[in-house]
Amino acid sequence: MSSKTLPYSMKDVQYDNAKFRRRSLFQVISHTFFTKKVKRECMACSTGKFLALLMICGLTYLMLTHASPIHSITNHVSSFGTHKGNNSIIYGGIGVRRFWRKPPRLPPRLSPDESNNKSIASEWTSKQESVKKAFIHAWSGYKNHAMGYDELMPLSKRGVDGLGGLGATVVDALDTAMIMGLDDVVSEAGSWIEQHLPERISHKGQVNLFETTIRVVGGLLSSYHLSNSNPTNKGPKPSVYLENAKNLADRLLTGFTSSPTAIPFSDVVLHERTAHAAPDGLSSTSEATTLQLEYNYLSFLTGDPKYSAEAMKVLEHMKTLPKSEGLVPIYISPTSGEFSGSNIRLGSRGDSYYEYLIKVWLQQRQSNRTYLHDMYVEAVKGVKRHLVRKSKPNGLVFVGELPDGIDGGFSPKMDHLVCFLPGTLALGATNGITKAKAMEENLLTFEDLENLKLAEDLAKTCFEMYAVTSTGLAPEIAYFNSEGYSENGLDGGNKTSEYIHDIVIKHADRHNLLRPETVESLFILYRITEDSKYREWGWSIFEAFEKYTKVESGGYSSLDDVTVLPPRRRDKMETFFLGETLKYLYLLFSDSNVIPLTEFVFNTEAHPIPIITKDHQKE
C-alpha cells in the first residue's frame, strides 16, 4: 500500500529538516528583519542601509559576548558545572566556536505510514515463519511415524488408514509445502506419490467419492499446477501428479456412471471399478454437489470432457429440484434423485453445496452458467430470512438450523463447519477483488454490501467461539442463547469473555478437530477488506493451537474438551490441519499476490484451482 503524502515537502528534508530545528533568538530576529517586506522598506534608502548594518554588527557583538536568553533558560539546570573542553556551549557567552558551528544534520524523516508499514510487514513475515515452522513440525511427526498412512496418531506415534489408504496426508499437504517453499517436504511427498500412489490407486478397496475427490484428486491437480508453474520445482515431473489424478478420477467416475440418476453413489471400490450407495441408501447433499471444481479442471487439462460432464450433471439436476427459498435438505437419494427428509442446515452434510454454487460459477464464468449464480443469490436470501439470528444478551449474529424444514421450529445450533460462510459471502460480494477497488469501480450493489456486512458479523461470531473458551480454541458445535432458547451453566470457561453468557457449549460438543473453516474465512475477509483485525484474530487462534495441541514428538493433536485446562487430547491429526488450517494461516499473513483470489478458487479442502478464462491456455 502506498504511503500517504508527507506532512512536509522533500525540499524541507533536503534542507536539514530546517522546519523542525530549534532556532536561536538571533536567528529569529534576523529572519524577521530580512523578510521581503522589511527588506524592501528599510533598504530603499542609504540611511536604512546604514541602520541595518549597524543592527547586524550590534547583534553579532551581543551574541559573541553574552548568553543567548533562550539557550540559558534551556540549560539552567547545567549552569553550575561545565563539560570538558566545551563550557562555552553550556552556559555564559556562546563563544565563536558555538556561533560559527554548523547546525547538526538531522536524518531524513520517513512519513509515519512508511515506517509503520515496514515494521508491520516485518511483524507479519515473522508470524508467517512461525506457521511454516508449525507445518514442518506437523510434517516431521507424520513422516517419522506414519509415512504412507492416511493420518498420524501423534500420541501413540503411529499411522492409521481412515480414508481408503491412499496416503491422504501426503497429497493433502503437498501444495501447502509448495506454497511455503519447503523444497525438502515437496521432494519427500512428491517422491512418495511417484513411487507408491499408482499401486495404491490400482489395488485399494472402498473409498468415499467426496473425500477422495476433494483431498486426493484436488491435491494432485493443485500440485500439478503449482509445480508446472515453478521452474525450480524440486519434486518429480509435474506430469506425475496429473497422471495420478487422471488414473484415480477414471475409477471414481464409476460413482457417477453406476447411479440411475444424476446423483452419484457415495462409495467406490477402486480395484473393482464398482460403486454403491451408503448403507442407508442416501448421499449427503453437500458431498454430491461438491465435486465440480476438481473435475472441471481435470477436463480442462486433459481435453477430455467426460469428467466435467458427469460432475456438472449434478448441479444441473439440482437446479430442477424444488427448494425452500433456495435452501435444500441435507440428504438426497441417488436412486430417486429426490431430496430425503426436511432437515436444513449449513453445517455438516449441507455446507459446501452453497460454497460450490458461487465457486463453480467463478471458475466457469466463461461458460455462461448463470443459473449457478442465480441459485447462490436465492440461497443467500433464504439464509438471511430463515437462519440468521442474534444472540442474547450481546447480539452476536449466528446461523441456526431448521431440523423440520422451513415451516418447522428453529434451532440455535451452529457447527464450526458453518464458519466457511463468512468467506463465501465475501467472495460472492466482490468476486475476489478488494472491497476498496469494488467500491471505486462502483461494482457493489446494496445487496453485496449487505452480504459483506453479514460476512464480517459472522466472522466475529466465529472468532468469539474461540475466544470464549479456556483454551482459546472453538468447540465442534455451539448453541446461542436467543429468543426462545436459554441455557445456563454450559459456558466456554473464559470468564473474561464479553460473550460468556451468549454462547452455550454442551458436553458432547466440546471437542476440537483442528478445523480450518474460521481461519479460511479470516483469510478471505482480510484479502477483501484489508482489515488487519482478521490477521490479529488468526494469530490468536494459531497461538492457541501451538500452546495446547502441539505434540513434542511431532504433529498436533485434536482435543476432547476446549473448556478445561489442561485440555484432554485425542490421538489424531486430521489431514486437513496440514492441507487447510496451516495453509490458510500462512496465506493470511502473506502478501495478497500469493495465490490471488482473482486468479484461483480454493476447493473445499483448500487446494487452489486456477480460474478458467477464455484466453487461458491449456497447461
C-alpha positions in Angstrom: 0.0 0.0 0.0 1.4 3.4 -1.0 2.2 5.8 1.8 0.2 8.9 2.4 1.6 12.3 1.4 4.4 13.6 3.7 3.3 16.4 6.1 6.2 18.4 4.7 8.0 18.7 1.3 11.1 16.8 0.3 12.7 20.3 0.0 12.4 20.6 3.7 14.2 17.2 4.2 17.0 18.2 1.9 17.4 21.5 3.8 18.4 19.6 7.0 14.9 19.4 8.3 15.0 23.2 9.0 11.4 23.3 9.9 12.0 21.1 12.9 15.3 22.5 14.2 15.3 24.9 17.2 16.3 28.4 16.2 18.2 31.0 18.4 16.9 34.5 19.2 19.4 35.9 16.7 18.0 33.7 14.0 14.5 34.7 14.8 15.3 38.4 14.7 17.5 38.2 11.6 14.9 36.1 9.8 12.2 38.6 10.7 14.3 41.5 9.6 15.1 40.1 6.2 11.6 39.1 5.2 10.7 40.6 1.8 8.6 43.3 3.2 11.1 44.7 5.7 13.9 44.4 3.2 12.0 46.4 0.7 11.1 49.2 3.0 14.3 49.5 5.0 16.8 49.1 2.3 15.2 51.6 0.0 17.4 54.5 1.3 21.0 54.9 2.4 20.0 55.7 6.0 18.1 52.4 6.1 21.1 50.6 4.8 23.4 52.2 7.4 20.9 51.3 10.3 20.6 47.8 9.0 24.4 47.3 9.0 24.7 48.8 12.5 22.0 46.5 13.8 23.7 43.4 12.4 27.0 44.4 13.9 25.4 45.1 17.3 23.6 41.8 17.3 26.7 39.9 16.3 28.6 41.6 19.3 25.9 40.6 21.7 25.8 37.0 20.5 29.6 36.7 20.9 29.8 38.2 24.4 26.5 37.2 26.1 24.5 34.1 26.7 21.5 33.6 24.5 18.5 34.1 26.8 16.7 31.1 25.2 19.8 29.0 25.5 20.4 30.0 29.1 16.8 29.1 30.1 17.0 25.8 28.3 20.2 24.9 30.1 19.7 26.4 33.5 19.9 23.0 35.1 23.5 22.7 33.9 24.7 26.2 34.9 26.7 25.1 37.9 29.1 22.9 36.0 31.0 22.6 32.8 31.5 19.9 30.2 35.2 19.3 29.5 36.6 21.4 26.7 33.2 22.8 25.7 32.0 25.0 28.6 31.2 27.9 26.2 28.4 25.8 24.7 26.8 25.1 28.1 26.5 28.5 29.7 27.8 32.1 29.7 29.0 33.5 26.4 28.0 31.4 23.5 31.5 31.6 22.0 32.9 31.9 18.5 33.1 28.1 18.1 29.4 27.7 19.0 28.3 30.6 16.8 30.0 29.5 13.7 29.4 25.8 14.2 27.2 24.3 11.5 23.9 23.1 12.9 23.6 19.4 13.3 22.2 17.5 10.4 19.1 15.5 11.2 18.5 12.3 9.3 15.7 12.4 6.7 12.4 11.5 8.2 10.1 8.8 6.9 6.4 9.5 6.9 4.5 7.7 9.7 3.0 5.3 7.1 6.4 4.4 5.6 8.0 3.5 8.9 4.8 1.8 10.3 4.4 -0.3 7.1 7.9 -1.6 7.3 7.6 -2.7 10.9 4.1 -4.2 10.3 5.3 -6.1 7.3 8.2 -7.5 9.3 5.9 -8.5 12.1 3.6 -10.5 9.8 6.5 -12.0 8.0 7.7 -13.3 11.4 4.3 -14.7 12.2 4.2 -16.4 8.8 7.6 -18.0 9.6 6.0 -19.4 12.8 3.2 -21.0 10.8 5.8 -22.5 8.5 7.7 -24.0 11.5 4.4 -25.4 12.7 3.9 -27.1 9.4 7.4 -28.6 9.5 6.7 -29.9 13.0 3.5 -31.5 11.9 5.1 -33.0 8.8 8.0 -34.3 10.7 5.7 -36.2 13.1 3.8 -37.7 10.1 7.0 -38.6 8.2 8.7 -40.2 11.2 5.7 -42.2 12.5 3.1 -42.5 9.8 4.6 -42.0 6.3 2.2 -43.5 3.7 -0.7 -43.9 6.0 -3.7 -41.6 5.7 -3.3 -39.9 9.1 -1.0 -39.6 12.0 -1.9 -40.7 15.6 0.6 -38.3 17.3 0.2 -39.6 20.9 0.8 -43.2 20.0 3.3 -42.3 17.3 1.7 -44.5 14.5 -0.3 -44.2 11.4 -3.9 -45.1 10.6 -5.8 -45.5 7.3 -9.2 -43.9 7.7 -9.7 -42.6 4.2 -9.1 -45.6 1.9 -5.3 -45.9 2.3 -4.2 -43.5 -0.4 -1.7 -41.7 1.8 -4.1 -38.8 2.1 -1.9 -36.6 4.4 1.0 -36.8 1.8 -1.3 -35.5 -1.0 -3.2 -33.0 1.1 -0.1 -31.4 2.5 1.9 -31.2 -0.7 0.6 -28.0 -2.2 0.9 -26.3 1.2 4.6 -27.2 1.2 4.9 -25.8 -2.3 3.3 -22.5 -1.3 5.6 -22.3 1.7 8.7 -23.0 -0.4 9.6 -26.1 1.6 11.7 -27.9 -1.0 12.6 -30.9 1.2 9.0 -31.6 2.0 8.0 -31.2 -1.6 10.7 -33.7 -2.6 9.7 -36.2 0.1 6.0 -36.1 -0.7 6.5 -36.0 -4.5 8.8 -39.0 -4.4 6.3 -41.0 -2.3 3.5 -40.1 -4.8 5.6 -41.1 -7.8 6.7 -44.4 -6.2 3.7 -45.6 -4.3 0.4 -43.9 -5.3 -0.1 -45.6 -8.6 -0.1 -49.0 -7.0 -2.4 -47.8 -4.2 -4.9 -46.5 -6.7 -5.0 -49.8 -8.6 -5.3 -52.1 -5.6 -7.1 -50.3 -2.8 -10.7 -51.1 -2.0 -13.6 -48.8 -0.9 -13.2 -45.1 -0.7 -15.7 -42.2 -0.3 -16.2 -40.4 -3.6 -16.4 -37.0 -2.0 -13.4 -37.2 0.5 -11.2 -38.8 -2.2 -12.1 -36.2 -4.7 -11.5 -33.1 -2.6 -8.4 -34.3 -0.8 -6.5 -36.6 -3.3 -7.7 -35.5 -6.8 -7.9 -31.9 -5.7 -4.5 -32.1 -4.1 -2.9 -33.7 -7.1 -4.4 -31.1 -9.5 -3.3 -28.2 -7.4 0.2 -29.6 -7.0 0.4 -30.1 -10.8 -0.4 -26.5 -11.4 2.0 -25.1 -8.8 4.9 -27.4 -9.8 4.2 -26.7 -13.5 4.4 -23.0 -12.8 7.6 -23.3 -10.8 10.8 -23.7 -12.9 12.8 -24.7 -9.8 10.3 -27.5 -8.9 12.1 -30.0 -6.6 9.7 -32.8 -6.9 9.1 -35.2 -9.8 7.9 -34.0 -13.2 4.5 -32.2 -12.9 3.0 -34.9 -15.2 3.3 -37.4 -12.4 0.6 -35.5 -10.5 -1.7 -35.2 -13.5 -1.3 -38.8 -14.5 -2.2 -40.0 -10.9 -5.2 -37.6 -10.8 -6.5 -38.9 -14.1 -6.0 -42.6 -13.1 -7.8 -42.0 -9.8 -10.6 -40.0 -11.4 -11.2 -42.7 -14.1 -12.1 -45.1 -11.3 -14.1 -42.6 -9.2 -16.3 -41.8 -12.2 -17.9 -45.2 -11.6 -19.7 -43.4 -8.7 -21.5 -41.3 -11.3 -22.0 -43.8 -14.1 -23.3 -46.5 -11.9 -26.1 -44.4 -10.5 -29.5 -44.5 -12.1 -29.8 -40.7 -11.6 -27.6 -37.7 -11.9 -26.8 -38.0 -8.2 -23.7 -40.2 -7.7 -23.3 -43.1 -5.4 -21.2 -42.2 -2.3 -18.8 -45.2 -2.2 -16.5 -46.5 -4.9 -14.4 -49.7 -4.8 -11.2 -48.7 -6.7 -9.7 -52.0 -7.7 -13.1 -53.3 -8.9 -14.2 -50.1 -10.5 -17.6 -50.5 -9.0 -19.8 -48.2 -6.8 -22.7 -48.4 -4.5 -24.9 -46.3 -2.2 -24.2 -45.8 1.5 -25.9 -48.4 3.8 -28.9 -46.1 4.3 -29.2 -45.6 0.5 -28.7 -41.9 0.8 -26.0 -39.4 -0.2 -25.2 -36.2 1.6 -26.3 -33.2 -0.4 -23.0 -31.4 0.2 -21.0 -34.4 -0.9 -22.8 -35.0 -4.1 -22.6 -31.3 -5.1 -19.0 -30.6 -4.1 -17.1 -32.4 -6.9 -17.3 -29.9 -9.8 -14.2 -27.7 -9.4 -11.9 -30.7 -9.5 -13.5 -32.5 -12.4 -14.0 -29.3 -14.5 -10.3 -28.5 -14.1 -9.3 -32.1 -15.0 -11.3 -31.9 -18.2 -9.7 -28.6 -19.0 -6.2 -30.1 -18.5 -6.7 -33.4 -20.4 -9.1 -32.1 -23.1 -11.5 -34.9 -22.2 -14.9 -33.5 -21.3 -16.2 -36.7 -19.6 -15.1 -35.6 -16.1 -16.8 -32.2 -16.2 -19.9 -33.6 -17.9 -20.6 -36.1 -15.2 -19.9 -33.7 -12.3 -21.9 -30.8 -13.8 -24.9 -33.1 -14.3 -25.4 -33.0 -10.5 -25.7 -29.2 -10.3 -27.9 -29.1 -13.5 -30.2 -31.7 -11.8 -30.2 -29.6 -8.5 -31.4 -26.7 -10.5 -34.6 -28.6 -11.3 -35.4 -29.7 -7.7 -37.9 -27.9 -5.5 -36.3 -25.7 -2.8 -37.4 -23.7 0.1 -36.3 -20.2 -0.9 -33.0 -21.5 -2.1 -32.4 -23.8 0.9 -32.2 -27.6 0.5 -32.4 -30.6 2.8 -29.1 -32.3 3.8 -29.9 -35.7 2.3 -30.6 -36.8 -1.3 -31.3 -40.2 -2.8 -29.1 -41.4 -5.8 -31.8 -43.9 -6.6 -34.7 -41.4 -7.0 -32.8 -38.2 -7.5 -35.0 -36.5 -4.9 -34.3 -34.9 -1.5 -34.9 -37.1 1.6 -36.2 -35.5 4.8 -36.6 -31.9 5.5 -33.5 -31.0 7.7 -32.0 -27.8 6.5 -28.6 -26.6 7.8 -25.3 -25.1 6.7 -23.3 -27.4 8.9 -22.4 -31.0 8.2 -23.9 -32.5 5.0 -25.2 -29.2 3.8 -22.3 -26.7 3.9 -20.3 -27.0 0.7 -23.4 -27.2 -1.5 -23.7 -23.4 -1.0 -20.0 -22.9 -1.2 -19.6 -24.5 -4.6 -22.5 -22.7 -6.2 -20.5 -19.4 -6.2 -17.1 -21.0 -6.7 -18.0 -23.1 -9.7 -19.6 -20.1 -11.2 -16.4 -18.1 -10.6 -14.4 -20.9 -12.1 -16.6 -21.3 -15.2 -17.9 -17.8 -15.9 -16.8 -18.0 -19.5 -19.3 -20.9 -19.9 -22.2 -18.5 -19.0 -23.6 -20.8 -16.3 -25.6 -18.0 -14.8 -28.0 -20.5 -13.2 -25.3 -21.2 -10.6 -25.1 -17.6 -9.6 -28.9 -17.3 -9.5 -29.1 -20.3 -7.2 -26.5 -18.8 -4.9 -28.2 -15.4 -4.7 -31.5 -17.1 -3.9 -29.9 -19.3 -1.3 -28.2 -16.4 0.5 -31.6 -14.6 0.6 -33.1 -17.7 2.2 -30.3 -17.9 4.8 -30.8 -14.3 5.8 -34.5 -14.7 6.0 -34.7 -18.0 7.9 -31.4 -18.9 9.5 -29.8 -15.7 10.7 -30.5 -14.6 14.3 -28.9 -12.6 17.1 -27.8 -14.0 20.5 -28.7 -12.6 23.9 -27.6 -10.6 25.7 -24.9 -9.1 23.4 -26.2 -9.6 19.9 -23.8 -12.0 18.2 -25.0 -12.8 14.7 -25.2 -16.5 14.1 -26.7 -19.1 11.7 -29.0 -21.7 13.1 -30.8 -24.8 11.7 -34.3 -25.9 10.6 -34.4 -29.6 11.7 -38.0 -29.9 10.4 -37.7 -27.7 7.4 -38.7 -24.1 6.7 -42.1 -24.5 8.4 -40.7 -26.2 11.5 -39.0 -24.9 14.6 -35.7 -23.0 14.7 -32.6 -24.4 16.5 -29.9 -22.0 17.6 -27.2 -24.6 16.9 -24.2 -23.7 14.8 -21.5 -26.1 13.7 -17.9 -24.9 13.4 -18.3 -26.0 9.8 -20.7 -23.1 9.2 -17.7 -20.7 9.6 -17.0 -21.3 6.0 -19.9 -18.9 5.3 -18.3 -15.6 6.1 -15.6 -16.2 3.5 -18.1 -17.4 0.9 -20.3 -14.4 1.4 -17.3 -12.0 1.0 -16.2 -13.9 -2.1 -19.7 -13.7 -3.6 -20.0 -10.0 -2.9 -16.8 -8.8 -4.6 -15.8 -11.9 -6.7 -12.4 -11.8 -5.1 -11.3 -8.2 -5.6 -10.8 -5.9 -2.7 -13.7 -4.0 -1.3 -11.9 -0.7 -1.9 -11.4 -1.5 -5.6 -15.0 -2.7 -6.0 -16.3 0.5 -4.4 -14.0 2.6 -6.5 -15.3 0.9 -9.7 -18.9 1.0 -8.5 -19.3 -2.7 -8.7 -21.2 -3.4 -5.5 -24.9 -3.4 -5.2 -26.7 -2.7 -1.9 -27.2 -6.4 -1.5 -23.5 -7.0 -2.0 -22.7 -4.6 0.8 -25.3 -6.1 3.0 -23.8 -9.6 2.4 -20.3 -8.3 3.1 -21.6 -6.8 6.4 -23.1 -10.1 7.3 -19.8 -11.9 6.5 -18.0 -9.6 8.9 -20.6 -10.1 11.6 -20.4 -13.9 11.3 -16.6 -13.9 11.2 -16.7 -12.1 14.6 -19.0 -14.7 16.0 -16.8 -17.5 14.7 -13.8 -15.9 16.4 -15.7 -15.4 19.6 -16.5 -19.1 19.6 -12.7 -19.5 20.1 -12.2 -16.6 22.5 -15.0 -17.7 24.8 -13.2 -20.9 25.8 -10.5 -21.6 28.3 -8.1 -22.8 25.7 -8.9 -20.2 23.1 -10.0 -22.9 20.7 -13.5 -23.4 19.3 -15.8 -26.4 20.1 -17.1 -28.5 17.2 -20.7 -27.2 17.9 -22.0 -24.2 19.7 -25.5 -23.1 20.7 -26.6 -19.5 21.3 -28.9 -18.1 24.0 -31.5 -16.3 21.9 -35.2 -15.7 21.6 -37.0 -18.9 22.6 -33.8 -20.6 23.9 -31.8 -20.2 27.0 -29.4 -22.5 28.9 -27.1 -21.7 31.8 -24.0 -23.4 33.3 -22.6 -24.6 29.9 -20.2 -21.7 29.1 -16.8 -21.9 27.5 -14.8 -21.4 30.6 -13.2 -18.0 29.8 -14.9 -15.8 32.4 -13.3 -12.6 30.9 -15.1 -13.0 27.6 -17.8 -10.4 26.9 -19.9 -13.2 25.3 -19.6 -15.8 28.1 -23.5 -15.7 28.5 -24.2 -15.7 24.8 -22.5 -19.0 23.8 -23.6 -22.4 25.1 -21.3 -25.4 24.7 -22.8 -28.8 25.5 -20.6 -31.6 26.9 -20.9 -33.7 23.8 -19.8 -30.9 21.5 -16.6 -29.6 23.3 -14.0 -31.3 21.1 -11.8 -29.5 18.6 -10.5 -31.3 15.5 -8.0 -28.7 14.3 -10.7 -27.5 11.8 -9.9 -24.8 9.2 -13.2 -23.0 8.5 -12.8 -20.0 10.7 -9.2 -19.2 9.5 -10.4 -19.8 6.0 -12.9 -17.0 6.4 -10.4 -14.8 8.1 -8.0 -15.2 5.2 -10.6 -14.3 2.6 -12.0 -11.4 4.6 -8.5 -10.0 5.1 -7.8 -10.2 1.4 -11.1 -8.5 0.5 -11.4 -5.9 3.3 -7.7 -5.4 4.1 -8.7 -5.0 7.8 -5.8 -6.2 10.0 -8.1 -7.4 12.8 -8.6 -10.6 10.8 -4.8 -11.2 10.9 -4.8 -10.5 14.7 -7.6 -12.9 15.3 -5.9 -15.6 13.2 -2.7 -15.1 15.1 -4.6 -15.6 18.4 -6.0 -18.9 17.1 -2.6 -20.0 15.9 -1.1 -19.3 19.3 -3.8 -21.4 21.0 -3.0 -24.3 18.6 0.6 -24.0 19.4 0.0 -23.9 23.2 -2.5 -26.7 23.5 -2.3 -29.1 20.5 1.4 -29.3 19.7 2.9 -32.8 20.5 6.6 -32.6 21.3 7.5 -35.8 19.4 5.9 -34.4 16.2 2.5 -33.5 15.0 -0.5 -31.8 16.5 -3.5 -33.5 18.3 -7.2 -32.9 18.4 -8.7 -32.0 21.8 -11.5 -33.7 23.8 -12.6 -30.6 25.7 -11.7 -27.0 24.9 -13.4 -25.6 28.0 -11.0 -27.1 30.6 -7.3 -26.6 31.4 -5.2 -28.6 30.7 -7.4 -30.0 27.8 -7.6 -33.7 27.3 -6.1 -34.7 23.9 -7.3 -37.0 21.2 -4.9 -39.2 19.4 -5.5 -37.9 15.8 -4.1 -35.3 13.5 -6.6 -34.8 10.6 -5.1 -34.4 7.1 -6.8 -31.0 6.8 -4.6 -29.5 9.5 -1.7 -29.5 7.0 -3.8 -29.2 3.9 -6.1 -26.4 5.1 -5.7 -24.9 8.5 -2.0 -24.1 8.3 -2.2 -23.2 4.7 -4.9 -20.6 5.3 -3.0 -19.2 8.3 0.2 -18.9 6.2 -1.7 -17.1 3.4 -3.5 -14.9 6.0 0.0 -13.5 6.8 1.2 -13.4 3.2 1.1 -10.7 0.5 -2.1 -10.6 -1.5 -0.2 -11.5 -4.7 0.4 -15.1 -3.3 -2.4 -17.2 -4.7 -4.6 -14.2 -5.5 -8.4 -14.6 -5.2 -8.9 -13.1 -8.6 -7.0 -16.0 -10.2 -7.8 -19.0 -8.1 -10.7 -20.6 -6.3 -10.0 -22.9 -3.4 -11.8 -26.2 -3.3 -13.4 -27.2 -0.1 -10.2 -28.8 1.0 -8.2 -25.6 0.4 -6.5 -26.8 -2.8 -6.2 -23.7 -5.1 -7.6 -24.4 -8.6 -6.9 -21.8 -11.3 -9.9 -19.9 -12.6 -10.5 -20.9 -16.3 -10.8 -17.8 -18.5 -11.5 -17.6 -22.3 -7.9 -16.7 -23.1 -6.5 -19.3 -20.6 -4.0 -21.5 -22.4 -4.0 -25.2 -21.7 -1.1 -26.1 -19.4 
